[in-house]
């Protein structure tokens, strides 16, 4: 199984649009797994590593859409919009508590684009 970092690298530096798009379902799985890991954390401090991963994924999706011109919509785009300003501590706290309370939506792999 690929690490999240290696998958992000492959997507960011993918050789073709089709290559990148083919990896987005794997990215959706990673996002859902990260969300589930955060849900298991007792405190936001325990979840810092996973929140940082979500921030990296958010940045990647923004680059894919706006710098590389990929059409990203559906649940993957909704996820990205939901994490707007994840770099801010208050947003991280909101996301943490949404995940803990079951209010954070998981990615629907059938509606990625």
SEBAVO-251307 format. One record per atom (N, C-alpha, C): residue number from 1; residue in three letters; x, y, z. Coordinates in pm, 1 decimal. Example, Ala and Ser with C-alpha at 12.3 -4.5 7.8 and 13.67 -1.06 7.14 Angstrom:
residues 2
@num->1&residu->ALA&u->1319.0&v->-569.0&w->780.0
@num->1&residu->ALA&u->1230.0&v->-450.0&w->780.0
@num->1&residu->ALA&u->1320.0&v->-330.0&w->780.0
@num->2&residu->SER&u->1285.0&v->-225.0&w->708.0
@num->2&residu->SER&u->1367.0&v->-106.0&w->714.0
@num->2&residu->SER&u->1290.0&v->3.0&w->787.0
END
This chain:
residues 113
@num->1&residu->UNK&u->83.6&v->-117.3&w->0.0
@num->1&residu->UNK&u->0.0&v->0.0&w->0.0
@num->1&residu->UNK&u->89.0&v->124.8&w->0.0
@num->2&residu->UNK&u->55.3&v->220.1&w->-83.4
@num->2&residu->UNK&u->133.4&v->342.5&w->-93.6
@num->2&residu->UNK&u->112.0&v->429.7&w->29.3
@num->3&residu->UNK&u->217.9&v->499.5&w->65.4
@num->3&residu->UNK&u->201.0&v->598.2&w->171.2
@num->3&residu->UNK&u->126.5&v->718.0&w->113.8
@num->4&residu->UNK&u->70.4&v->796.4&w->200.5
@num->4&residu->UNK&u->-0.2&v->915.9&w->155.0
@num->4&residu->UNK&u->96.8&v->1009.6&w->84.9
@num->5&residu->UNK&u->216.4&v->1025.3&w->139.8
@num->5&residu->UNK&u->315.6&v->1115.3&w->79.4
@num->5&residu->UNK&u->353.1&v->1070.5&w->-61.6
@num->6&residu->UNK&u->373.4&v->940.7&w->-81.3
@num->6&residu->UNK&u->411.8&v->893.5&w->-214.8
@num->6&residu->UNK&u->296.2&v->908.3&w->-313.2
@num->7&residu->UNK&u->174.5&v->886.3&w->-267.1
@num->7&residu->UNK&u->58.6&v->904.7&w->-354.7
@num->7&residu->UNK&u->43.6&v->1051.5&w->-393.3
@num->8&residu->UNK&u->60.1&v->1142.5&w->-297.8
@num->8&residu->UNK&u->50.9&v->1284.9&w->-328.4
@num->8&residu->UNK&u->156.8&v->1325.0&w->-430.1
@num->9&residu->UNK&u->277.6&v->1272.5&w->-414.6
@num->9&residu->UNK&u->385.4&v->1301.3&w->-508.5
@num->9&residu->UNK&u->349.6&v->1250.8&w->-648.7
@num->10&residu->UNK&u->301.8&v->1127.4&w->-658.1
@num->10&residu->UNK&u->265.4&v->1070.2&w->-788.4
@num->10&residu->UNK&u->154.5&v->1151.2&w->-855.6
@num->11&residu->UNK&u->58.3&v->1196.4&w->-777.7
@num->11&residu->UNK&u->-50.6&v->1275.2&w->-834.7
@num->11&residu->UNK&u->0.8&v->1412.1&w->-877.6
@num->12&residu->UNK&u->80.0&v->1475.4&w->-793.2
@num->12&residu->UNK&u->130.2&v->1609.9&w->-822.9
@num->12&residu->UNK&u->220.1&v->1610.5&w->-945.5
@num->13&residu->UNK&u->298.3&v->1506.2&w->-962.8
@num->13&residu->UNK&u->393.1&v->1501.4&w->-1073.0
@num->13&residu->UNK&u->356.6&v->1393.9&w->-1175.7
@num->14&residu->UNK&u->229.4&v->1360.2&w->-1182.2
@num->14&residu->UNK&u->182.7&v->1259.8&w->-1277.5
@num->14&residu->UNK&u->217.3&v->1297.4&w->-1420.2
@num->15&residu->UNK&u->241.8&v->1198.0&w->-1500.2
@num->15&residu->UNK&u->287.7&v->1223.9&w->-1636.0
@num->15&residu->UNK&u->177.1&v->1270.5&w->-1729.2
@num->16&residu->UNK&u->54.4&v->1236.9&w->-1700.1
@num->16&residu->UNK&u->-54.7&v->1278.0&w->-1788.4
@num->16&residu->UNK&u->-180.6&v->1303.3&w->-1706.4
@num->17&residu->UNK&u->-273.6&v->1370.9&w->-1768.8
@num->17&residu->UNK&u->-402.1&v->1397.3&w->-1703.2
@num->17&residu->UNK&u->-470.6&v->1266.4&w->-1666.5
@num->18&residu->UNK&u->-469.9&v->1170.1&w->-1758.6
@num->18&residu->UNK&u->-533.0&v->1041.1&w->-1731.8
@num->18&residu->UNK&u->-465.7&v->968.2&w->-1615.5
@num->19&residu->UNK&u->-332.8&v->978.4&w->-1608.4
@num->19&residu->UNK&u->-258.6&v->916.2&w->-1498.7
@num->19&residu->UNK&u->-301.1&v->976.7&w->-1365.3
@num->20&residu->UNK&u->-311.1&v->1108.3&w->-1361.2
@num->20&residu->UNK&u->-351.7&v->1176.7&w->-1238.3
@num->20&residu->UNK&u->-495.7&v->1139.8&w->-1202.3
@num->21&residu->UNK&u->-584.8&v->1146.4&w->-1298.6
@num->21&residu->UNK&u->-725.4&v->1115.4&w->-1272.4
@num->21&residu->UNK&u->-744.1&v->971.6&w->-1224.7
@num->22&residu->UNK&u->-662.3&v->880.9&w->-1274.7
@num->22&residu->UNK&u->-674.9&v->740.2&w->-1233.6
@num->22&residu->UNK&u->-637.1&v->719.6&w->-1087.0
@num->23&residu->UNK&u->-561.1&v->811.7&w->-1031.0
@num->23&residu->UNK&u->-517.1&v->798.6&w->-891.6
@num->23&residu->UNK&u->-611.5&v->867.4&w->-792.8
@num->24&residu->UNK&u->-706.0&v->944.1&w->-841.7
@num->24&residu->UNK&u->-794.3&v->1016.8&w->-750.5
@num->24&residu->UNK&u->-882.3&v->925.8&w->-664.7
@num->25&residu->UNK&u->-928.9&v->810.5&w->-714.0
@num->25&residu->UNK&u->-1001.5&v->720.3&w->-622.4
@num->25&residu->UNK&u->-914.8&v->671.9&w->-505.2
@num->26&residu->UNK&u->-785.6&v->649.9&w->-530.1
@num->26&residu->UNK&u->-694.2&v->613.5&w->-420.6
@num->26&residu->UNK&u->-682.0&v->728.2&w->-321.3
@num->27&residu->UNK&u->-678.5&v->849.5&w->-374.2
@num->27&residu->UNK&u->-671.6&v->966.5&w->-287.4
@num->27&residu->UNK&u->-798.0&v->976.7&w->-202.0
@num->28&residu->UNK&u->-912.4&v->948.5&w->-261.4
@num->28&residu->UNK&u->-1038.5&v->950.6&w->-185.9
@num->28&residu->UNK&u->-1034.3&v->849.5&w->-71.7
@num->29&residu->UNK&u->-979.8&v->731.7&w->-98.3
@num->29&residu->UNK&u->-964.6&v->631.0&w->7.9
@num->29&residu->UNK&u->-874.9&v->682.9&w->120.0
@num->30&residu->UNK&u->-763.2&v->746.9&w->82.0
@num->30&residu->UNK&u->-671.1&v->801.5&w->181.9
@num->30&residu->UNK&u->-741.5&v->906.5&w->267.5
@num->31&residu->UNK&u->-817.6&v->994.8&w->202.1
@num->31&residu->UNK&u->-889.1&v->1099.5&w->276.1
@num->31&residu->UNK&u->-984.2&v->1036.2&w->376.8
@num->32&residu->UNK&u->-1062.4&v->940.1&w->331.1
@num->32&residu->UNK&u->-1158.3&v->874.8&w->421.6
@num->32&residu->UNK&u->-1087.3&v->805.2&w->537.9
@num->33&residu->UNK&u->-974.6&v->741.9&w->509.2
@num->33&residu->UNK&u->-898.3&v->676.1&w->615.9
@num->33&residu->UNK&u->-842.1&v->777.1&w->715.9
@num->34&residu->UNK&u->-795.7&v->891.4&w->665.0
@num->34&residu->UNK&u->-743.7&v->995.8&w->753.0
@num->34&residu->UNK&u->-855.0&v->1048.3&w->842.9
@num->35&residu->UNK&u->-971.9&v->1070.9&w->785.6
@num->35&residu->UNK&u->-1085.7&v->1118.5&w->863.8
@num->35&residu->UNK&u->-1119.0&v->1018.0&w->974.5
@num->36&residu->UNK&u->-1116.9&v->890.2&w->940.6
@num->36&residu->UNK&u->-1144.9&v->787.9&w->1041.8
@num->36&residu->UNK&u->-1037.1&v->784.6&w->1150.8
@num->37&residu->UNK&u->-911.7&v->807.9&w->1112.6
@num->37&residu->UNK&u->-803.1&v->813.2&w->1211.8
@num->37&residu->UNK&u->-822.7&v->932.2&w->1305.2
@num->38&residu->UNK&u->-863.9&v->1046.4&w->1249.4
@num->38&residu->UNK&u->-888.8&v->1163.6&w->1333.5
@num->38&residu->UNK&u->-1002.2&v->1134.4&w->1431.6
@num->39&residu->UNK&u->-1103.2&v->1066.0&w->1383.6
@num->39&residu->UNK&u->-1218.0&v->1033.2&w->1469.9
@num->39&residu->UNK&u->-1173.6&v->951.0&w->1591.6
@num->40&residu->UNK&u->-1069.2&v->870.4&w->1575.3
@num->40&residu->UNK&u->-1017.8&v->788.2&w->1684.8
@num->40&residu->UNK&u->-932.9&v->866.9&w->1785.1
@num->41&residu->UNK&u->-888.1&v->986.0&w->1746.5
@num->41&residu->UNK&u->-800.7&v->1066.1&w->1832.7
@num->41&residu->UNK&u->-879.3&v->1125.6&w->1949.2
@num->42&residu->UNK&u->-817.7&v->1127.6&w->2064.8
@num->42&residu->UNK&u->-880.7&v->1183.1&w->2184.6
@num->42&residu->UNK&u->-879.6&v->1336.0&w->2184.0
@num->43&residu->UNK&u->-768.1&v->1394.5&w->2139.0
@num->43&residu->UNK&u->-753.9&v->1540.2&w->2141.9
@num->43&residu->UNK&u->-709.2&v->1590.6&w->2005.5
@num->44&residu->UNK&u->-723.7&v->1720.5&w->1985.8
@num->44&residu->UNK&u->-678.1&v->1779.6&w->1860.4
@num->44&residu->UNK&u->-525.4&v->1766.5&w->1847.1
@num->45&residu->UNK&u->-456.6&v->1768.4&w->1959.4
@num->45&residu->UNK&u->-311.1&v->1749.9&w->1955.9
@num->45&residu->UNK&u->-275.8&v->1612.0&w->1902.6
@num->46&residu->UNK&u->-354.8&v->1512.1&w->1939.9
@num->46&residu->UNK&u->-332.6&v->1376.4&w->1889.5
@num->46&residu->UNK&u->-357.0&v->1367.8&w->1738.8
@num->47&residu->UNK&u->-439.5&v->1457.5&w->1688.1
@num->47&residu->UNK&u->-479.2&v->1454.2&w->1547.2
@num->47&residu->UNK&u->-395.3&v->1545.5&w->1458.2
@num->48&residu->UNK&u->-297.9&v->1615.3&w->1514.4
@num->48&residu->UNK&u->-221.2&v->1713.3&w->1437.0
@num->48&residu->UNK&u->-159.6&v->1654.7&w->1310.2
@num->49&residu->UNK&u->-100.7&v->1537.3&w->1320.9
@num->49&residu->UNK&u->-38.1&v->1473.2&w->1204.6
@num->49&residu->UNK&u->-140.8&v->1451.4&w->1093.2
@num->50&residu->UNK&u->-257.7&v->1402.4&w->1128.2
@num->50&residu->UNK&u->-361.0&v->1372.7&w->1028.9
@num->50&residu->UNK&u->-421.5&v->1501.0&w->970.8
@num->51&residu->UNK&u->-435.9&v->1601.6&w->1053.5
@num->51&residu->UNK&u->-484.4&v->1729.7&w->1003.2
@num->51&residu->UNK&u->-383.5&v->1789.0&w->904.9
@num->52&residu->UNK&u->-254.8&v->1773.9&w->934.2
@num->52&residu->UNK&u->-151.5&v->1820.4&w->841.1
@num->52&residu->UNK&u->-159.7&v->1745.5&w->707.9
@num->53&residu->UNK&u->-191.6&v->1616.6&w->712.8
@num->53&residu->UNK&u->-210.1&v->1541.3&w->588.5
@num->53&residu->UNK&u->-328.5&v->1595.4&w->509.0
@num->54&residu->UNK&u->-439.0&v->1625.4&w->577.1
@num->54&residu->UNK&u->-554.7&v->1683.3&w->508.6
@num->54&residu->UNK&u->-518.1&v->1817.6&w->445.9
@num->55&residu->UNK&u->-436.6&v->1894.8&w->515.4
@num->55&residu->UNK&u->-392.9&v->2024.0&w->461.5
@num->55&residu->UNK&u->-309.4&v->2004.0&w->334.7
@num->56&residu->UNK&u->-221.5&v->1904.6&w->334.5
@num->56&residu->UNK&u->-140.1&v->1874.8&w->215.2
@num->56&residu->UNK&u->-227.8&v->1829.9&w->98.9
@num->57&residu->UNK&u->-325.8&v->1748.0&w->127.6
@num->57&residu->UNK&u->-417.5&v->1701.1&w->23.5
@num->57&residu->UNK&u->-498.2&v->1817.5&w->-31.1
@num->58&residu->UNK&u->-544.8&v->1904.0&w->56.5
@num->58&residu->UNK&u->-619.5&v->2022.0&w->15.0
@num->58&residu->UNK&u->-536.0&v->2107.1&w->-81.4
@num->59&residu->UNK&u->-411.2&v->2132.1&w->-45.3
@num->59&residu->UNK&u->-322.0&v->2211.9&w->-131.0
@num->59&residu->UNK&u->-302.0&v->2146.5&w->-267.4
@num->60&residu->UNK&u->-286.1&v->2015.7&w->-266.5
@num->60&residu->UNK&u->-267.8&v->1942.5&w->-392.1
@num->60&residu->UNK&u->-390.3&v->1957.0&w->-482.2
@num->61&residu->UNK&u->-507.7&v->1939.1&w->-427.7
@num->61&residu->UNK&u->-629.4&v->1947.6&w->-509.4
@num->61&residu->UNK&u->-645.5&v->2088.1&w->-567.3
@num->62&residu->UNK&u->-614.1&v->2189.1&w->-488.7
@num->62&residu->UNK&u->-619.6&v->2327.5&w->-538.2
@num->62&residu->UNK&u->-522.3&v->2344.8&w->-655.1
@num->63&residu->UNK&u->-401.3&v->2293.1&w->-642.1
@num->63&residu->UNK&u->-303.3&v->2301.8&w->-752.3
@num->63&residu->UNK&u->-352.9&v->2229.6&w->-876.7
@num->64&residu->UNK&u->-408.7&v->2111.2&w->-857.8
@num->64&residu->UNK&u->-457.5&v->2034.7&w->-972.6
@num->64&residu->UNK&u->-566.0&v->2111.4&w->-1047.6
@num->65&residu->UNK&u->-653.9&v->2174.5&w->-974.5
@num->65&residu->UNK&u->-765.9&v->2244.5&w->-1036.8
@num->65&residu->UNK&u->-723.6&v->2376.7&w->-1099.5
@num->66&residu->UNK&u->-650.0&v->2456.3&w->-1026.3
@num->66&residu->UNK&u->-624.3&v->2592.2&w->-1072.1
@num->66&residu->UNK&u->-491.4&v->2611.6&w->-1143.9
@num->67&residu->UNK&u->-392.7&v->2529.8&w->-1116.6
@num->67&residu->UNK&u->-265.0&v->2544.5&w->-1187.2
@num->67&residu->UNK&u->-251.7&v->2446.2&w->-1303.0
@num->68&residu->UNK&u->-309.4&v->2327.1&w->-1284.3
@num->68&residu->UNK&u->-296.1&v->2225.7&w->-1389.2
@num->68&residu->UNK&u->-422.4&v->2212.7&w->-1473.2
@num->69&residu->UNK&u->-528.2&v->2281.3&w->-1434.2
@num->69&residu->UNK&u->-649.7&v->2285.9&w->-1514.2
@num->69&residu->UNK&u->-732.6&v->2158.4&w->-1516.5
@num->70&residu->UNK&u->-716.7&v->2071.4&w->-1415.8
@num->70&residu->UNK&u->-798.0&v->1949.9&w->-1412.2
@num->70&residu->UNK&u->-938.8&v->1982.9&w->-1365.1
@num->71&residu->UNK&u->-1033.6&v->1916.5&w->-1423.4
@num->71&residu->UNK&u->-1173.5&v->1934.6&w->-1384.7
@num->71&residu->UNK&u->-1201.3&v->1850.8&w->-1260.4
@num->72&residu->UNK&u->-1202.7&v->1915.4&w->-1147.2
@num->72&residu->UNK&u->-1230.9&v->1845.5&w->-1022.1
@num->72&residu->UNK&u->-1357.3&v->1905.2&w->-963.6
@num->73&residu->UNK&u->-1459.6&v->1822.4&w->-954.3
@num->73&residu->UNK&u->-1587.9&v->1865.0&w->-899.5
@num->73&residu->UNK&u->-1636.4&v->1758.3&w->-803.9
@num->74&residu->UNK&u->-1762.6&v->1741.2&w->-793.0
@num->74&residu->UNK&u->-1819.7&v->1634.1&w->-711.6
@num->74&residu->UNK&u->-1773.6&v->1637.7&w->-567.6
@num->75&residu->UNK&u->-1771.7&v->1521.1&w->-505.6
@num->75&residu->UNK&u->-1742.7&v->1513.3&w->-362.4
@num->75&residu->UNK&u->-1598.3&v->1551.2&w->-330.2
@num->76&residu->UNK&u->-1506.9&v->1531.6&w->-424.5
@num->76&residu->UNK&u->-1367.7&v->1570.3&w->-400.9
@num->76&residu->UNK&u->-1355.6&v->1722.6&w->-392.6
@num->77&residu->UNK&u->-1429.8&v->1792.4&w->-475.4
@num->77&residu->UNK&u->-1427.5&v->1938.5&w->-470.6
@num->77&residu->UNK&u->-1500.7&v->1989.7&w->-346.4
@num->78&residu->UNK&u->-1609.8&v->1924.5&w->-310.2
@num->78&residu->UNK&u->-1680.7&v->1963.7&w->-188.0
@num->78&residu->UNK&u->-1590.0&v->1948.1&w->-65.8
@num->79&residu->UNK&u->-1513.9&v->1839.6&w->-62.3
@num->79&residu->UNK&u->-1416.2&v->1818.8&w->44.2
@num->79&residu->UNK&u->-1317.9&v->1936.0&w->47.9
@num->80&residu->UNK&u->-1268.3&v->1973.5&w->-68.5
@num->80&residu->UNK&u->-1169.6&v->2081.3&w->-77.8
@num->80&residu->UNK&u->-1228.5&v->2214.0&w->-31.1
@num->81&residu->UNK&u->-1348.2&v->2241.9&w->-72.6
@num->81&residu->UNK&u->-1413.7&v->2365.5&w->-30.5
@num->81&residu->UNK&u->-1439.9&v->2365.6&w->120.2
@num->82&residu->UNK&u->-1473.7&v->2250.2&w->173.1
@num->82&residu->UNK&u->-1500.5&v->2238.4&w->316.1
@num->82&residu->UNK&u->-1374.6&v->2268.8&w->398.1
@num->83&residu->UNK&u->-1258.4&v->2239.8&w->341.3
@num->83&residu->UNK&u->-1132.4&v->2260.1&w->412.1
@num->83&residu->UNK&u->-1068.0&v->2395.3&w->382.5
@num->84&residu->UNK&u->-1141.1&v->2483.9&w->317.5
@num->84&residu->UNK&u->-1086.0&v->2615.9&w->290.1
@num->84&residu->UNK&u->-1037.6&v->2678.2&w->420.7
@num->85&residu->UNK&u->-917.0&v->2729.0&w->417.8
@num->85&residu->UNK&u->-851.8&v->2791.0&w->533.9
@num->85&residu->UNK&u->-812.5&v->2688.6&w->640.9
@num->86&residu->UNK&u->-783.4&v->2566.2&w->597.3
@num->86&residu->UNK&u->-739.0&v->2464.3&w->693.3
@num->86&residu->UNK&u->-605.0&v->2501.9&w->756.9
@num->87&residu->UNK&u->-535.8&v->2596.8&w->695.7
@num->87&residu->UNK&u->-410.3&v->2642.1&w->754.2
@num->87&residu->UNK&u->-432.7&v->2724.2&w->882.4
@num->88&residu->UNK&u->-556.1&v->2770.0&w->904.3
@num->88&residu->UNK&u->-588.0&v->2848.4&w->1023.9
@num->88&residu->UNK&u->-624.2&v->2755.3&w->1139.5
@num->89&residu->UNK&u->-572.4&v->2785.7&w->1257.0
@num->89&residu->UNK&u->-595.4&v->2702.0&w->1374.3
@num->89&residu->UNK&u->-744.3&v->2685.7&w->1406.5
@num->90&residu->UNK&u->-821.0&v->2791.4&w->1392.5
@num->90&residu->UNK&u->-964.1&v->2783.2&w->1423.1
@num->90&residu->UNK&u->-1034.4&v->2686.0&w->1328.0
@num->91&residu->UNK&u->-996.0&v->2688.6&w->1201.7
@num->91&residu->UNK&u->-1054.8&v->2595.4&w->1105.0
@num->91&residu->UNK&u->-1017.5&v->2451.8&w->1140.3
@num->92&residu->UNK&u->-894.9&v->2429.8&w->1181.5
@num->92&residu->UNK&u->-852.5&v->2295.9&w->1221.4
@num->92&residu->UNK&u->-935.1&v->2245.6&w->1339.4
@num->93&residu->UNK&u->-963.0&v->2333.2&w->1433.8
@num->93&residu->UNK&u->-1044.8&v->2294.0&w->1549.1
@num->93&residu->UNK&u->-1187.1&v->2261.0&w->1505.3
@num->94&residu->UNK&u->-1242.9&v->2342.2&w->1417.0
@num->94&residu->UNK&u->-1378.9&v->2317.0&w->1367.7
@num->94&residu->UNK&u->-1384.9&v->2182.6&w->1297.2
@num->95&residu->UNK&u->-1288.0&v->2156.4&w->1209.8
@num->95&residu->UNK&u->-1284.8&v->2030.6&w->1136.1
@num->95&residu->UNK&u->-1269.4&v->1912.6&w->1232.5
@num->96&residu->UNK&u->-1181.7&v->1926.9&w->1331.0
@num->96&residu->UNK&u->-1162.4&v->1820.2&w->1428.8
@num->96&residu->UNK&u->-1294.8&v->1786.2&w->1498.1
@num->97&residu->UNK&u->-1364.9&v->1888.0&w->1545.0
@num->97&residu->UNK&u->-1490.0&v->1862.5&w->1616.7
@num->97&residu->UNK&u->-1601.0&v->1813.7&w->1523.7
@num->98&residu->UNK&u->-1600.6&v->1857.0&w->1398.1
@num->98&residu->UNK&u->-1697.2&v->1802.5&w->1302.4
@num->98&residu->UNK&u->-1672.6&v->1653.3&w->1280.9
@num->99&residu->UNK&u->-1546.0&v->1617.4&w->1267.5
@num->99&residu->UNK&u->-1512.3&v->1475.9&w->1248.7
@num->99&residu->UNK&u->-1550.9&v->1396.3&w->1373.2
@num->100&residu->UNK&u->-1515.7&v->1445.0&w->1489.9
@num->100&residu->UNK&u->-1546.6&v->1374.2&w->1614.0
@num->100&residu->UNK&u->-1697.0&v->1355.5&w->1633.4
@num->101&residu->UNK&u->-1775.8&v->1452.9&w->1587.3
@num->101&residu->UNK&u->-1921.4&v->1447.4&w->1603.7
@num->101&residu->UNK&u->-1992.9&v->1381.4&w->1485.4
@num->102&residu->UNK&u->-1916.5&v->1328.0&w->1389.8
@num->102&residu->UNK&u->-1975.8&v->1260.8&w->1274.5
@num->102&residu->UNK&u->-2042.0&v->1354.6&w->1176.0
@num->103&residu->UNK&u->-2004.3&v->1481.0&w->1177.0
@num->103&residu->UNK&u->-2064.0&v->1580.5&w->1087.9
@num->103&residu->UNK&u->-1980.5&v->1607.0&w->964.1
@num->104&residu->UNK&u->-1861.4&v->1550.5&w->956.9
@num->104&residu->UNK&u->-1772.5&v->1573.6&w->843.2
@num->104&residu->UNK&u->-1801.0&v->1469.2&w->736.7
@num->105&residu->UNK&u->-1830.0&v->1512.2&w->613.8
@num->105&residu->UNK&u->-1868.1&v->1415.3&w->509.9
@num->105&residu->UNK&u->-1748.6&v->1335.9&w->457.1
@num->106&residu->UNK&u->-1768.2&v->1205.4&w->443.3
@num->106&residu->UNK&u->-1667.9&v->1122.9&w->377.5
@num->106&residu->UNK&u->-1680.0&v->1142.3&w->226.1
@num->107&residu->UNK&u->-1576.0&v->1106.9&w->154.0
@num->107&residu->UNK&u->-1573.2&v->1122.7&w->9.3
@num->107&residu->UNK&u->-1650.1&v->1008.7&w->-55.6
@num->108&residu->UNK&u->-1737.9&v->1044.3&w->-146.2
@num->108&residu->UNK&u->-1812.4&v->945.8&w->-226.5
@num->108&residu->UNK&u->-1731.0&v->918.1&w->-351.1
@num->109&residu->UNK&u->-1669.3&v->798.9&w->-357.9
@num->109&residu->UNK&u->-1582.3&v->766.0&w->-471.6
@num->109&residu->UNK&u->-1660.2&v->757.4&w->-603.3
@num->110&residu->UNK&u->-1789.8&v->747.3&w->-598.4
@num->110&residu->UNK&u->-1870.4&v->741.9&w->-722.1
@num->110&residu->UNK&u->-1904.0&v->881.8&w->-772.7
@num->111&residu->UNK&u->-1861.3&v->983.9&w->-700.6
@num->111&residu->UNK&u->-1891.0&v->1121.1&w->-738.8
@num->111&residu->UNK&u->-1767.4&v->1208.7&w->-719.7
@num->112&residu->UNK&u->-1655.3&v->1167.4&w->-780.8
@num->112&residu->UNK&u->-1530.3&v->1241.2&w->-763.4
@num->112&residu->UNK&u->-1516.3&v->1357.8&w->-858.8
@num->113&residu->UNK&u->-1572.6&v->1347.2&w->-977.2
@num->113&residu->UNK&u->-1550.1&v->1451.7&w->-1077.5
@num->113&residu->UNK&u->-1682.2&v->1510.5&w->-1120.7
END
